Amino acid sequence: MMFDEPDVGRYVRGELYRVDDMVLAALDRLEALDLPGNIRTTLDVLPIHACVPVSAWAYFKARHLAVPVHTDYLGDYQDRRFTGPQTSF
């Protein structure tokens, strides 16, 4: 989970997808965007082998939603409980 705390933590590595409005709405539901403390905003990301950043949506949580905290800041997130091989929306 990422916190909405600019300049705190580590750089995030991840995957970048192009989605349509229907998939974005499904992701918003998955991330509980309608509940307090859940935020979707844009940030600049630098794709591999690119020289120019692109703007991408990212989901953040308020820190109070992470109680208890299970880990410190991660450089690489490998917890497969929340990432499946394929997810259909």
Legacy VTK file of the C-alpha trace (Angstrom):
# vtk DataFile Version 3.0
C-alpha trace
ASCII
DATASET POLYDATA
POINTS 89 float
0.000 0.000 0.000
1.239 3.468 -0.799
0.630 6.403 1.506
-0.233 9.875 0.286
2.959 11.307 1.796
5.115 12.970 -0.883
8.886 12.644 -0.447
8.558 9.879 2.179
9.546 6.267 1.519
11.110 4.766 -1.571
10.736 4.892 -5.308
8.085 2.439 -6.476
8.619 -0.127 -9.202
5.594 -1.642 -10.854
3.641 -2.281 -13.991
2.000 0.329 -16.161
-1.272 -0.442 -17.955
-3.554 1.428 -20.315
-7.171 0.974 -19.181
-10.553 2.196 -20.379
-13.178 3.926 -18.235
-14.918 0.638 -17.389
-11.733 -0.981 -16.065
-10.797 2.204 -14.188
-14.220 2.154 -12.480
-13.678 -1.514 -11.516
-10.247 -0.674 -10.082
-11.812 2.206 -8.137
-14.251 -0.272 -6.553
-11.442 -2.740 -5.817
-9.422 0.011 -4.127
-12.510 1.169 -2.148
-12.227 4.664 -3.578
-15.672 5.547 -2.238
-14.482 5.142 1.379
-12.593 7.829 3.349
-8.818 7.507 3.299
-8.643 5.931 -0.177
-7.236 8.220 -2.847
-6.585 8.004 -6.595
-4.322 10.658 -8.059
-1.811 11.035 -10.845
1.924 10.856 -10.572
4.745 10.954 -13.064
6.320 7.599 -13.863
9.330 6.764 -15.976
8.769 3.646 -18.092
11.742 1.345 -18.661
13.799 2.442 -21.685
12.061 5.836 -21.749
13.566 9.273 -21.382
10.357 11.154 -20.716
8.014 10.542 -17.762
4.323 9.873 -18.361
1.387 10.640 -16.114
-0.355 7.622 -14.558
-3.104 6.994 -12.024
-2.014 5.584 -8.673
-3.941 4.541 -5.585
-2.948 5.700 -2.115
-4.225 5.055 1.393
-4.281 7.254 4.460
-1.774 6.022 7.030
-4.474 5.209 9.600
-5.726 2.434 7.277
-2.407 0.589 7.678
-2.754 -0.271 11.357
-1.039 -2.462 12.268
1.886 -1.909 9.911
3.335 -5.300 8.919
6.551 -4.179 7.223
8.869 -1.249 6.778
9.098 0.515 3.414
9.617 -2.065 0.669
11.909 -1.729 -2.310
10.162 -4.586 -4.101
6.663 -5.871 -3.358
6.364 -9.629 -3.844
3.307 -10.525 -1.733
1.227 -12.702 -4.078
-1.831 -12.613 -1.818
-2.893 -9.426 -3.581
-1.625 -10.043 -7.088
-3.070 -12.795 -9.207
-1.920 -14.177 -12.529
-5.009 -12.768 -14.254
-7.847 -10.642 -12.986
-10.976 -10.061 -15.009
-13.076 -6.978 -14.437
LINES 1 90
89 0 1 2 3 4 5 6 7 8 9 10 11 12 13 14 15 16 17 18 19 20 21 22 23 24 25 26 27 28 29 30 31 32 33 34 35 36 37 38 39 40 41 42 43 44 45 46 47 48 49 50 51 52 53 54 55 56 57 58 59 60 61 62 63 64 65 66 67 68 69 70 71 72 73 74 75 76 77 78 79 80 81 82 83 84 85 86 87 88
